Amino acid sequence: MTSRGRRRLPLNALRTFEVAARLQSFKDAAEELGVSATTVSNQIRMLERDWSLQLFVRKTRQVVLTEAGQSLSRVVQQDRK
């Protein structure tokens, strides 16, 4: 926490989320970011835990954005433009 009692925005995790959401793959996101798929998964789980919401539905060899994930994806995609 910061000195004012608020947490900093997790920019690395948001960047990871943006790539994973765009590619719909933790593995492909990891390749693009130059990290492991485990790192991508852990960063997404951190966002989900900190914000108490699920961003992806994890399936075998596939991830699908939830409604909350789709909303966040639209916001971070706008920021990129």
C-alpha positions in Angstrom: 0.0 0.0 0.0 1.1 3.6 -0.5 1.4 6.1 2.3 -2.2 7.2 1.6 -3.5 3.7 2.2 -4.3 3.0 -1.5 -2.7 0.4 -3.6 -0.9 1.3 -6.8 -2.5 0.4 -10.1 -0.8 -2.9 -11.2 0.4 -1.7 -14.6 2.5 -4.8 -15.5 -0.5 -7.0 -14.7 -2.8 -4.8 -16.7 -0.4 -5.0 -19.7 -0.3 -8.7 -19.3 -4.1 -8.8 -19.2 -4.4 -6.6 -22.4 -2.1 -9.0 -24.3 -3.8 -12.2 -23.0 -7.3 -10.7 -23.8 -6.3 -9.7 -27.3 -4.7 -13.0 -28.1 -7.1 -15.2 -26.1 -4.2 -17.2 -25.0 -1.9 -17.2 -22.0 0.8 -19.1 -23.9 0.7 -16.6 -26.8 0.7 -13.7 -24.5 3.7 -15.1 -22.7 5.6 -15.4 -26.0 4.7 -11.8 -26.9 5.8 -10.5 -23.5 8.9 -12.7 -23.2 7.8 -14.4 -20.0 6.4 -17.8 -19.0 2.8 -18.8 -19.3 2.9 -19.3 -15.6 3.9 -15.7 -15.1 0.9 -14.6 -17.2 -1.4 -16.8 -15.3 -0.1 -15.6 -12.0 -0.5 -11.9 -13.0 -4.1 -12.5 -14.1 -4.9 -14.4 -10.9 -3.5 -11.4 -8.9 -5.8 -9.0 -10.7 -8.8 -11.4 -10.2 -7.9 -11.8 -6.5 -7.3 -8.1 -5.9 -10.5 -7.0 -7.7 -12.6 -9.9 -6.5 -13.8 -10.8 -10.0 -13.1 -13.4 -12.6 -11.6 -12.1 -15.9 -11.2 -15.3 -17.8 -12.8 -18.7 -17.9 -10.0 -21.2 -18.1 -10.6 -24.2 -20.3 -8.3 -26.9 -21.6 -5.8 -25.1 -23.9 -8.1 -22.0 -24.1 -9.1 -19.0 -22.1 -12.3 -17.1 -22.7 -13.1 -13.6 -21.4 -15.9 -13.2 -18.9 -18.3 -10.3 -19.1 -16.0 -8.4 -16.6 -13.0 -9.4 -18.7 -14.6 -8.1 -21.8 -15.4 -4.8 -20.1 -11.9 -4.3 -18.9 -10.5 -5.3 -22.3 -12.5 -2.6 -23.9 -11.1 0.0 -21.5 -7.5 -1.1 -21.9 -7.8 -1.3 -25.7 -9.1 2.3 -25.8 -6.1 3.3 -23.8 -3.8 1.8 -26.4 -5.3 3.8 -29.3 
